[in-house]
Amino acid sequence: MALAAGALLAGHAQQSGPGQQQLQAIFQRGSQAMHAGDAAAAEEQFLEATRLAPEFAEAWLDLGLAQLKGGKLKEAIPSMRQALKLDPATHGAHLFLGIAEYQTDHIGEALADLQQAVEDDPNNPQALMWLGIVELNTDHPDKATAPLDRAAELAPNDIGILDYRVQAHMAVARESYTRIYKLDAGSWRLHRLNAQIDAQAQQHTQAIDEYQQAIKTAPKQADLYEGLGWEYRQTGQLDLAEKAFEEQLKLTPGNPIAMYNLASTRVDAGHGAEALPLLEQVVTLYGRPTVADYYLGRAYAEAGKNQQAAAEYEKATTLEGETASRAWYGLGQVYKELGRTAEARAAVEKFQQLHNVAVQERAKDIEDWRKLNATAENTPAAAPVAQ
C-alpha cells in the first residue's frame, strides 16, 4: 500500500503553521526509507511525525505500517488503532490492523477489522483475500470461499488469490465428503463423488467401478448412467456407453441431453442411421448451433445425405474450439462429394489453420505448466506478508 500521509499532508500543513516544512521533510524521508525497504529508518521518521503532529491520523497509520513491515506487530497495532481513533475513515487502516491482529492471534479483532475493510472498500481484492485467509486458517473454509471468489473476480491473474481460493474450495469439498461418509458410508452419492474425483484424475477404470457401485444402490438415478456412459466413452467402450445412455434416456424421456449423449455415441460407433432421429429432435429443441449439429452432419454424411450434412456442418463451424475444427474438416469432405471443389479446398485450409493454432496452444499450455511446476518446486511455502 502506498503511504497515506504524503498525499494528505498538504491539507494538514495549512493548519500546522511553522512546523509544516519540517513535517513534510520527515514524511519524505520516511517514505524514501519505506520504498528502500529500511523499515527501522522509516519507523524512526514516522515516530517523529507523530510527536510533531499527534492529531494527524495518517502519521500514526504510516508509523504502524513501518512497524508492521519491520515485524514489530505489537507496536504496530496500537499505532494503527490510534489512527482510527483520530479518524475512523483513515484509508487502509482496518485492512492493515486486521493483518497485524491476525498475525498476533487476535482472531476476533482481525475478522472485525477485515470485514470493516471490505465494507469500506468492497472492490479491494487484498482486503477480500485477507478476510478469506483468516476464515480459511481458522477452520471456516465455507466462509472463506465467498470473499476469495470475489477477490478472484477483481484480480483474476493474482496467483496468491487463486492459490488461497483453491485451498478454500478444496477444504469445503473435503468437509462435505467427510460429512457424507459419516452420515452414510455406503451412500451412492459418495460413490458418485469418488467417481468424479477418479474421472478428473484420468483414472477412468476406477471411475467406472465407482459408478457401478452407485448404480447398485440407486438404480433409478439417471445422472449415474450419464457419468458411467461418458467414462465408457473415455475408455473406448462405445457399446457399453450406448447401453448406459439408453438407461439414462429411459429414466428421463424427452431429455435432450440424454438424447444427445446416446445419439453422439451411436455416431462415434458408426451407427449414424440409428442416431439420426434423436439428433434431429435435439437440433430442433435447441434451435441454435451446438455440437449436436456437428454430429447430425456426420450422421447425414454417413447416410449419403450430403446437402443436409453440409448445412449442419456449416452451423457447427460457427462454434469454437475442436468442434469447429472438426466441422470444417467434415464440411470439406461433403463439399468434395457435392463437386464443390473450390469450397472443399477452402474448408480444408480452414481446418488446417485451426488445427495448427490448437497444436501451438497445447504446446504453450504444456510449457506454461512445466514452468509453473518448476517455480512451485523451487519456492518455499510461506504465508503472505504485509506490504
For each residue, the residues with C-beta under 8 A, 3 or more apart:
1: 4 65 92 95 96 387
2: 6 7
3: 6 27 30 31 34 62 65
4: 1 7 8 58 61 62 90 91 92
5: 8 9 27 46 49 56 58 59 61 62
6: 2 3 9 27 28 31
7: 2 4
8: 4 5 11 12 58
9: 5 6 12 13 23 24 27 58
10: 13 14
11: 8 14 15
12: 8 9 15 16 23 53 56 58
13: 9 10 16 20 23 24
14: 10 11 20
15: 11 12
16: 12 13 19 20 23 53
17: 20
18: 21
19: 16 22 23 52 53
20: 13 14 16 17 23 24
21: 18 24 25
22: 19 25 26 52
23: 9 12 13 16 19 20 26 27 49 52 53
24: 9 13 20 21 27 28
25: 21 22 28 29
26: 22 23 29 30 45 46 48 49 52
27: 3 5 6 9 23 24 30 31 45 46 49 59 62
28: 6 24 25 31 32
29: 25 26 32 33 41 45
30: 3 26 27 33 34 41 42 45 46 49 62 66
31: 3 6 27 28 34 35 42
32: 28 29 35 36
33: 29 30 36 38 39 41 42 45 66
34: 3 30 31 37 38 39 42 62 65 66 69
35: 31 32
36: 32 33 41
37: 34
38: 33 34 41 42
39: 33 34 42 43 66 67 69 70 71
40: 43 44 70
41: 29 30 33 36 38 44 45
42: 30 31 33 34 38 39 45 46 62 66 69 70
43: 39 40 46 47 63 66 67 70 72
44: 40 41 47 48
45: 26 27 29 30 33 41 42 48 49
46: 5 26 27 30 42 43 49 50 59 62 63 66
47: 43 44 50 51 63
48: 26 44 45 51 52
49: 5 23 26 27 30 45 46 52 53 56 59 62 63
50: 46 47 53 54 56 59 60 63 79
51: 47 48 54
52: 19 22 23 26 48 49
53: 12 16 19 23 49 50 56 59
54: 50 51
55: 86
56: 5 12 49 50 53 59 60 86
57: 60 61 82 83 84 86 87 90 93
58: 4 5 8 9 12 61 62 83 87 90
59: 5 27 46 49 50 53 56 62 63 83
60: 50 56 57 63 64 79 80 82 83 86
61: 4 5 57 58 64 65 79 80 83 90 92 93 96
62: 3 4 5 27 30 34 42 46 49 58 59 65 66
63: 43 46 47 49 50 59 60 66 67 79
64: 60 61 67 68 76 77 79 80 83 93 96 97 100
65: 1 3 34 61 62 68 69 76 80 96 386
66: 30 33 34 39 42 43 46 62 63 69 70
67: 39 43 63 64 70 72 73 75 76 79
68: 64 65 71 72 73 76 80 96 99 100 386
69: 34 39 42 65 66 386 387
70: 39 40 42 43 66 67
71: 39 68
72: 43 67 68 75 76
73: 67 68 76 77 100 103 104
74: 77 104
75: 67 72 78 79
76: 64 65 67 68 72 73 79 80 96 100
77: 64 73 74 80 81 97 100 101 104 106
78: 75 81 82
79: 50 60 61 63 64 67 75 76 82 83
80: 60 61 64 65 68 76 77 83 84 93 96 97 100
81: 77 78 84 85 97
82: 57 60 78 79 85 86
83: 57 58 59 60 61 64 79 80 86 87 90 93
84: 57 80 81 87 88 90 93 94 97
85: 81 82 88
86: 55 56 57 60 82 83 90
87: 57 58 83 84 90
88: 84 85
89: 120
90: 4 57 58 61 83 84 86 87 93
91: 4 120 121
92: 1 4 61 95 96 117
93: 57 61 64 80 83 84 90 96 97
94: 84 97 98 113 114 116 117 120
95: 1 92 98 99 113 114 117 121 124 126 127 130
96: 1 61 64 65 68 76 80 92 93 99 100 386
97: 64 77 80 81 84 93 94 100 101 113
98: 94 95 101 102 109 110 111 112 113 114 116 117 130 131 134
99: 68 95 96 102 103 110 114 130 386
100: 64 68 73 76 77 80 96 97 103 104 386
101: 77 97 98 104 106 107 109 110 113
102: 98 99 105 106 107 110 114 130 133 134
103: 73 99 100
104: 73 74 77 100 101
105: 102
106: 77 101 102 109 110
107: 101 102 110 111 134 138
108: 111 112
109: 98 101 106 112 113
110: 98 99 101 102 106 107 113 114 134
111: 98 107 108 114 115 131 134 135
112: 98 108 109 115 116
113: 94 95 97 98 101 109 110 116 117
114: 94 95 98 99 102 110 111 117 118 127 130 131 134
115: 111 112 118 119 131
116: 94 98 112 113 119 120
117: 92 94 95 98 113 114 120 121 124 127 130 131
118: 114 115 121 122 124 127 128 131 147
119: 115 116 122
120: 89 91 94 116 117
121: 91 95 117 118 124 127
122: 118 119
123: 154
124: 95 117 118 121 127 128 154
125: 128 129 150 151 152 154 155 158 161
126: 95 129 130 151
127: 95 114 117 118 121 124 130 131
128: 118 124 125 131 132 147 148 150 151 154
129: 125 126 132 133 147 148 151 158 160 161 164 384
130: 95 98 99 102 114 117 126 127 133 134
131: 98 111 114 115 117 118 127 128 134 135 144 147
132: 128 129 135 136 144 145 146 147 148 151 164 165 168
133: 102 129 130 136 137 144 164 383 384
134: 98 102 107 110 111 114 130 131 137 138
135: 111 131 132 138 140 141 143 144 147 168
136: 132 133 140 141 144 148 164 167 168 171
137: 133 134
138: 107 134 135
139:
140: 135 136 143 144
141: 135 136 144 145 167 168 169 171 172 175
142: 145 172 175
143: 135 140 146
144: 131 132 133 135 136 140 141 147 148 164 168 171
145: 132 141 142 148 149 165 168 169 172
146: 132 143 149 150
147: 118 128 129 131 132 135 144 150 151
148: 128 129 132 136 144 145 151 152 161 164 165 168
149: 145 146 152 153 165
150: 125 128 146 147 153 154
151: 125 126 128 129 132 147 148 154 155 158 161 165
152: 125 148 149 155 156 158 161 162 165
153: 149 150 156
154: 123 124 125 128 150 151
155: 125 151 152 158 161
156: 152 153
157:
158: 125 129 151 152 155 161 162
159: 162 163
160: 129 163 164 384
161: 125 129 148 151 152 155 158 164 165
162: 152 158 159 165 166
163: 159 160 166 167
164: 129 132 133 136 144 148 160 161 167 168
165: 132 145 148 149 151 152 161 162 168 169
166: 162 163 169 170
167: 136 141 163 164 170 171
168: 132 135 136 141 144 145 148 164 165 171 172
169: 141 145 165 166 172 173
170: 166 167 173 174
171: 136 141 144 167 168 174 175
172: 141 142 145 168 169 175 176
173: 169 170 176 177
174: 170 171 177 178
175: 141 142 171 172 178 179
176: 172 173 179 180
177: 173 174 180 181 190 193
178: 174 175 181 182
179: 175 176 182 183
180: 176 177 183 184 187 189 190 193
181: 177 178 184 185 187 190
182: 178 179 185
183: 179 180 187
184: 180 181 187 189 190
185: 181 182 190
186: 190 217
187: 180 181 183 184 190 191 217
188: 191 192 213 214 215 217 218 221 224
189: 180 184 192 193 214
190: 177 180 181 184 185 186 187 193 194
191: 187 188 194 195 210 211 213 214 217
192: 188 189 195 196 210 211 214 223 224 227
193: 177 180 189 190 196 197
194: 190 191 197 198 206 207 210
195: 191 192 198 199 206 207 208 210 211 214 227 231
196: 192 193 199 200 207 227
197: 193 194 200 201
198: 194 195 201 203 204 206 207 210
199: 195 196 202 203 204 207 227 230 231 234
200: 196 197
201: 197 198
202: 199
203: 198 199 206 207
204: 198 199 207 208 231 234 235
205: 208 209 235
206: 194 195 198 203 209 210
207: 194 195 196 198 199 203 204 210 211 227 231
208: 195 204 205 211 212 228 231 232 235
209: 205 206 212 213
210: 191 192 194 195 198 206 207 213 214
211: 191 192 195 207 208 214 215 224 227 228 231
212: 208 209 215 216 228
213: 188 191 209 210 216 217
214: 188 189 191 192 195 210 211 217 218 221 224
215: 188 211 212 218 219 221 224 225 228
216: 212 213 219
217: 186 187 188 191 213 214
218: 188 214 215 221 224
219: 215 216
220: 251
221: 188 214 215 218 224 225 251
222: 225 226 247 248 251 252 255 258
223: 192 226 227 248
224: 188 192 211 214 215 218 221 227 228
225: 215 221 222 228 229 244 245 247 248 251
226: 222 223 229 230 244 245 248 257 258 261
227: 192 195 196 199 207 211 223 224 230 231
228: 208 211 212 215 224 225 231 232 244
229: 225 226 232 233 241 242 244 245 248 261 265
230: 199 226 227 233 234 241 261
231: 195 199 204 207 208 211 227 228 234 235
232: 208 228 229 235 237 238 240 241 244
233: 229 230 236 237 238 241 265 268
234: 199 204 230 231
235: 204 205 208 231 232
236: 233
237: 232 233 240 241
238: 232 233 241 242 265 268 269
239: 242 243 269
240: 232 237 243 244
241: 229 230 232 233 237 238 244 245 265
242: 229 238 239 245 246 262 265 266 269
243: 239 240 246 247
244: 225 226 228 229 232 240 241 247 248
245: 225 226 229 241 242 248 249 258 261 262 265
246: 242 243 249 250 262
247: 222 225 243 244 250 251
248: 222 223 225 226 229 244 245 251 252 255 258 261 262
249: 245 246 252 253 255 258 259 261 262
250: 246 247 253
251: 220 221 222 225 247 248
252: 222 248 249 255 258
253: 249 250
254: 259
255: 222 248 249 252 258 259
256: 259 260 281 282 285 286
257: 226 260 261
258: 222 226 245 248 249 252 255 261 262
259: 249 254 255 256 262 263 278 279 281 282
260: 256 257 263 264 278 279 282 291 292 295
261: 226 229 230 245 248 249 257 258 264 265
262: 242 245 246 248 249 258 259 265 266 275 278
263: 259 260 266 267 275 278 279 282 292 295 299
264: 260 261 267 268 275 279 291 292 295
265: 229 233 238 241 242 245 261 262 268 269
266: 242 262 263 269 271 272 274 275 278
267: 263 264 270 271 272 275 279 295 298 299 302
268: 233 238 264 265
269: 238 239 242 265 266
270: 267 302
271: 266 267 274 275
272: 266 267 275 276 298 299 300 301 302 303
273: 276 299 302 303
274: 266 271
275: 262 263 264 266 267 271 272 278 279 295 299
276: 272 273 279 280 296 299 300 303
277: 280 281
278: 259 260 262 263 266 275 281 282
279: 259 260 263 264 267 275 276 282 283 292 295 296 299
280: 276 277 283 284 296
281: 256 259 277 278 284 285
282: 256 259 260 263 278 279 285 286 290 292 296
283: 279 280 286 290 292 293 296 312
284: 280 281 287
285: 256 281 282
286: 256 282 283 290 292
287: 284
288:
289: 293 315 316 318 319
290: 282 283 286 293 319
291: 260 264 294 295 316 319 323
292: 260 263 264 279 282 283 286 295 296
293: 283 289 290 296 297 312 313 315 316 327
294: 291 297 298 312 313 316 319 323 326 327 330
295: 260 263 264 267 275 279 291 292 298 299
296: 276 279 280 282 283 292 293 299 300 312
297: 293 294 300 301 309 310 311 312 313 316 327 330 331 334
298: 267 272 294 295 301 302 309 330
299: 263 267 272 273 275 276 279 295 296 302 303
300: 272 276 296 297 303 305 306 308 309 312
301: 272 297 298 304 305 306 309 330 333 334 337
302: 267 270 272 273 298 299
303: 272 273 276 299 300
304: 301
305: 300 301 308 309
306: 300 301 309 310 334 337 338
307: 310 311 338
308: 300 305 311 312
309: 297 298 300 301 305 306 312 313 330 334
310: 297 306 307 313 314 331 334 335 338
311: 297 307 308 314 315
312: 283 293 294 296 297 300 308 309 315 316
313: 293 294 297 309 310 316 317 327 328 330 331 334
314: 310 311 317 318 327 331
315: 289 293 311 312 318
316: 289 291 293 294 297 312 313 319 323 324 326 327
317: 313 314 324 327 328 331 350
318: 289 314 315 324
319: 289 290 291 294 316 323 324 327
320: 323 324
321: 324 325 358
322: 325 326 358
323: 291 294 316 319 320 326 327
324: 316 317 318 319 320 321 327 328 354
325: 321 322 328 329 351 354 355 358
326: 294 316 322 323 329 330 351
327: 293 294 297 313 314 316 317 319 323 324 330 331
328: 313 317 324 325 331 332 347 348 350 351 354
329: 325 326 332 333 347 348 351
330: 294 297 298 301 309 313 326 327 333 334
331: 297 310 313 314 317 327 328 334 335 347
332: 328 329 335 336 344 345 347 348 351
333: 301 329 330 336 337 344
334: 297 301 306 309 310 313 330 331 337 338
335: 310 331 332 338 340 341 343 344 347
336: 332 333 339 340 341 344
337: 301 306 333 334
338: 306 307 310 334 335
339: 336
340: 335 336 343 344
341: 335 336 344 345
342: 345 346
343: 335 340 346 347
344: 332 333 335 336 340 341 347 348
345: 332 341 342 348 349
346: 342 343 349 350
347: 328 329 331 332 335 343 344 350 351
348: 328 329 332 344 345 351 352
349: 345 346 352 353
350: 317 328 346 347 353 354
351: 325 326 328 329 332 347 348 354 355
352: 348 349 355 356
353: 349 350 356 357
354: 324 325 328 350 351 357 358
355: 325 351 352 358 359
356: 352 353 359 360
357: 353 354 360 361
358: 321 322 325 354 355 361 362
359: 355 356 362 363
360: 356 357 363 364
361: 357 358 364 365
362: 358 359 365 366
363: 359 360 366 367
364: 360 361 367 368
365: 361 362 368 369
366: 362 363 369 370
367: 363 364 370 371
368: 364 365 371 372
369: 365 366 372 373
370: 366 367 373 374
371: 367 368 374 375
372: 368 369 375 376
373: 369 370 376 377
374: 370 371 377 378
375: 371 372 378 379
376: 372 373 379
377: 373 374
378: 374 375
379: 375 376
380:
381:
382: 385
383: 133
384: 129 133 160
385: 382
386: 65 68 69 96 99 100
387: 1 69
